Amino acid sequence: MRTNPIRSEFRIGVLRLTDAAPLIMAKELGYFAVEGVEVSLSIEPSWANIADKLAYGLLDGAMMLPPLALALSLGLSGSGGPEPIIVPAALSLNGNTVTLGERWAAAVLPEKTSCNDAAGAAEAARRFARTIRADGEKPVLAVVHTFSTHNLLLRYWLAVGGIDPDRDVVFTVVPPAETVEAMAAHKIDGFCAGAPWGEVAARKGLGRTVATSHAIWNHGVEKVFAMRRAIADRHPALAEALLRALLRAASYCDDPTHAEHVASILSSDSYLGLPAEIILTSLPGAKIRRSASVPGNADISVFFANAASFPWRSHVQWFLAQMVRWGYVAADADLWSATAVFRPELYASAARSLGLSVPASTMKTEGFHRGRWLLPGFPTPIAMGSDQFLAGAVFVPVG
């Protein structure tokens, strides 16, 4: 067993989401303990809570939304705390769904199927636009935080369909675990949230998935691991130990043969508090397990394949470009400082210590690959999947 006497406890915040799996399983499988780190997990009610507690040092680390991490670094969040954060690893790719209430979904999806591919999701967006114009009412759509992947992906999807997100719909913020309740109470007409809440809404007969994040931006980063910069600076051995544990857990969670075990752990009232069979719909291997007669209302998270854990600075640039596009960030803002929050060199050190290949660059073109391809890496190339955008766009990072 590795020993790390630097800190007696490391406090990590998580939300009730499938893509908390690497953090939860690193704790439950003893990977943190093997590294000599005592970790306590704190289930938080919202992303705002996570941001505030990180900013004021009440948490040492947390699962985090990439745009929220960037907003904190740019001083855009209301937290205003004194604790800078860094992002040394990602936690998951894909995993979100755009879920519309039955009233709207019936028009967007005439047949009871869900649009889990780019062409189908684009057509669904166009149908949604036509329905809004014909109806004359602005649907109320929830996202989990203003500075979230969900907000930016939902806006991207709407815009592809010809919908102006700032004029044709009404946005509101609802924590992910409260989205289904809000839909049942007719407070919202739809939402974009992480798994398994789209599946929960569908099983309750409240709505259906009309687009998934892998259809909008395939293998785009969804959640990351953030930690207080002061801890990483003062205790680099601790940071590396945490990352080693996370990488081992990510590999475990990405194996479809472990899905039932992962789902059973996550289903506990201590974590998601949902039936394991619902959580299974968003874990690797779900397409194989799903009956052909049952449409999928959950997107499947990727935890390890496709260099899922690597904190790409090209992903940062895409999010920043979208934040500028929608007026959240000024075009002349200090975007380099925000990009520097992602720390791929810390990831690389931990990955090499486990004998894992590391990408040869911190940047990659997004949207260029339609199918499988090999990413240059050391000591060996890394197998990658499609990174297509909904509208076939290509994003070329700078630097």
N, C-alpha and C positions, 0 to 999 in steps of 0.2 A: 504493500500500500504506500502511495505517495503521502508525504506529510507536508503541510503548509501551515506553520504556526502563526502566520501574519495576522489573520483575523479569525475570531471565534465563530462568526456567522456572517453569511452573505444573504441579503434580503432581495428576493426577486418578485416583481409584480407580474401577474398574468390575468387575462380575461377568460371568460368561459367560451373558448373557441377551439376548434379542432387543431389549428396551427400553434396552439400552446404545447402540443404533444412533445417536441424535443426537450423542452424545459421540464415538463412534468415527468417524462420517462427518465431523464437524466437523474432526477431526484429518486424516483421509485425503483429504478434498476440499480441504484447505488453507484452510478458513475461519478457523481460529485464526491461521494464519500471516498471512493478509490483514489481520487485526486487529492484527498486530504482537505476538502472544503466542505464545511457544514452550511448547507443551503436551506433557507426557509422560503416557502412559496406563499405569496399573499394574493388571494383572489380579489381583484379590484372590480368595482361596478362599472367603470367607464374609462375611456382613454384620457379624459380630463383628469381623473384621479391619478392615473399613472404619470402623466406629465407633471402634475403638481408635486407628487411625492418624490419623483426623481429630481426635480428642480430644487427641492428643499432638503434633499438628503435623507428623506424618510424611507426611500428604497435605494439599494445599491445598484440594482439592474432591473431590467424589465423587458418583456416582449413589447415591441414598439412599431408604430406605423412609420414607414420611411419619411413621408412628407411632414409628419409631426416632429420627427427628429430634426429635420431641416428647418422647420418653423421655429423650434426652440433655439437653434443655433443662430438664427437671424433675428431673434427677439420679437417674433410675430405672435407667439403664444401669450396668453394672459398670465402664465405661471410667474414669469419674472423672477425666478429664484436665482441664487448665486452659483448653483452647481452646474458647470458645463458637462455635457455628455459626449460619448463617442459611440460609434457603431462598429464593433470589430467582427461581426458575423451576421449573416441572414439566417432566418428560421424557416422560411417556406416560400414556395412559388405557387401561383394560382390560388384557388380556394374560394373566391367570391362569387356570388350570384346576384344578378338583377332580378328581383322578384316583384311581380305586379299582382295586385288583387284580382280576383276572378273577373270582376266587371271589365277591367282593362285587358287582362290576359286573354279573355275569350275573343276579343277583337284582334289582338296582336298575334295570337296563336289559334287560328280557327280550329285546328285539330289538337287533341290533347297530347301534344308532344312538346318537348322543350328544345330550345335552339342552343346547342352546345358546340356549334362550329361557326367560323367567321361569317360565312355566307348567310347562314340562317339567322345569326344574331343581327347582321346588318339589315336584312329584310324585316326582322322584327322591329328594329328601330324605325324604319320607314313606315311600317304599318302603325306604329305608335304615334308617329307624327300626324298621319292622316286621321287617326281616331281623335287626337286632341283637337285638330282643326274642326272636325265634324261635330264634336261634342260641345265645343265652346267653353269648356271648363278646364282650369289648370289643375292637373293632378298634383297631390302632395307626395313628394318622394323623400324618404329618410336616408341619410348617410350617418355613419357612426361618429364622425368628427369632421369639422371643416377641413383640417389638414390631414386627410386620409387618402389612401389609395382608392378607397371606395368612391369618394367624391370625384376624384380625377378620372377614374375609369368610367363612372356613370356619366359624367359630362362628355367624355370622349364618345361613348356609345350614343348618347342623345344627339350630339352634333353630327355624327355620321348619318343619322336619320333625318337631318334637317331641322332638328329641334334646338331652339335657343335656350340653354339651361337657365339663363337669367331672366327670361321673359315668358317662356311658354309653360314652365312648371314652377312649383314652389318647393324649395329645399328646406328641410328641417333636420336637426341633429337628434338622433335617438341611439342610446347605447345598444350594442348588438343583441344582448340578451333580452332587450325590451322591445325589439322590432315586431315580433309576432304578436305580443300583447297589444301594441299600438295599432297593428293592422286589424286585430279582432275588435278593437274598440272604435274602428272607423276613423282614427285620428290621422292615418296615412293611407295612401293608395298604393304604395310600393316602397321598396327599399333596396339598397345595395349593402350587403353585409357578408361577413365570412361564414364559413360552414360551422355548424350544421343548420343555421337558422332558416335558410331557404327551404331545406328539406322539412323542417318542423312546420313551417307555414303551409307547405303543400299537403302534408299529412293531416293537418287540421282542416283542409279544404278551404283555406283562406286565399290562396294564390298559387302562381306557378312561376318557375324560372323562365325568363325570356332571353337571357344572355348570361354567359359565365365569363369569369376573368380570363380563362385561357382562350376564349373566343375573341375577347377584346384585345388582349396582349398576351400571347402564349408564353408561358415561362417568365413572365415579369415577376419581380420580387413582390411579395405580399407583406410579410412581417420580418422584422429584424430583431436582433438582440442588442439592446443599448445598455450602457453602464456609465457610472460616473467617471469622468476623465481623471479626476484626482486619484482614484483607486488604481486605475491602470498605470498612471504615471509613477505612483509611489511603490506599487506592488506588481511589477510585470509578471512575476512568477505566478501570482494568484490569477491574473487575467488569462495567462496561458493555460492554467489548470482548468479554469471554467470552460474555455473554448475546447479543450480536448474532450471534456465530458460531454459538451453539447454535440460535437462532431460524432462521437460514438453513438449518442442517443438518436441523432438525425439518421444515421445509417440504419439503426434498428427500426425506427419508425417508417422508413421508406421501403422496407421489405414486406411485401404483401402477406407472407406467411406469419408475420407478427401482428397483423391488423386486428385480429380478434382480441389478442392480449392488450394491445394499445387501447382499443375501444372499451374494454372492460375496465381498465384503469381510469380512463377519462370519464367514464359514465358515473363514477362515484359522486356522491353528494358533495364531497370535498372539492371536486373539480367542476365538471360541466353539469352534473345532476340530470342527465338525459339518458334514455335507453341506449344501450350499446349498439343496437341494430341501426339506430339513426346516425350515430357517429360513424359507423362503418361505411356509410354511403359516401363519405368524403375522405376516406383513407385510401392509400395506394392499393390497387387491386379491385376497387369498387366496381369498375366496368365488367370485370370477369364475374364477380359475384351477383351483379344485378340481373334480374330477369329481363329478357328482351321485351316483355309486355309491360314493363314498368318504366316510365320515363324518368330520367334523372333530374332531380331538382337540387342537386348539390354539385359543386365543382370539387375536383379531387386535388388535394394538396400534394405538393412535391417537397420532400424534406432533404434529400441528399443527392439524387441524380441531377444531371445537368448543371453541376457546380452550384447547386441550390444554396449552399451555405456561404458562398463567397460574397463579400460586400462590394459589389461592382460600383465603381464611380460613374460608369456610363448610365447605370440606373438612376443615380442621383441626378445626373444632368437631364435625363428625360423628365423626372418629376419636377425639377426646377423649371424646365421649359413650359410644362403644363401649368405650373403655378403662376408663371409670368403671363401665359396665355389668358388665364381667367382673372387676372388682376390682383392676385394675392401677393405677388412679389413685383417690385419695380424692376424694370429691365436693366437699370443701372445699379442694382443692389450688389453687395459684395458676395457674389455667388461662389467664388473660390473658397471663402471661409466655410460656407455651408458644405461644399463638396468634401472638404478636409475632415469633416466629422466622421466620414467612413474611413476605417483604418484597415485596409487589406493586408498591410504588413504584419499586423498582430495575428490575423487569421492565418497567414502563410506560415508563421513560426510554429503555431500549434499544429497545423496540418502536416508540416514536414516532420514534426516529432512523432507523428503517428504513421509515417510512411505514405501519406496521401499525396497525390499530384496536385500541384498548385498552378492556376492560370498564369501564363507568361506575361500578361498585361493586366492592368486594372480597368481597362476600357475594352468594350466590344461594340460593334455596330448592332443596333437593335432593329428587328424587322426584316433582316436580309435573308434569313434561312427559312425555307418552307418545310424542310424535312430534317432528317438527322444529319449531323456533321461533326467533325472533330475540331476541338478547340486546342490550339497550341498550349502545352503545359509542361511542367517539369515534375518528376522525371519522364512522364509519358503524357501523350495527348489525352484529353478528356472528352468522352462521348457526350454530345449535346443534342437537344431536340429543337423543334421549330420555335422561332421567336417572332412569328408573324403578328402584325397588328391587324385589327379589324378591317381597316380600309386599304391594306396593302402598303402603308407608309413605311419608310425607312428612316431611322434616326441615326445620324452619324455624330458621335460625341467629339468634343474638342479636347485636344491634348493627348 
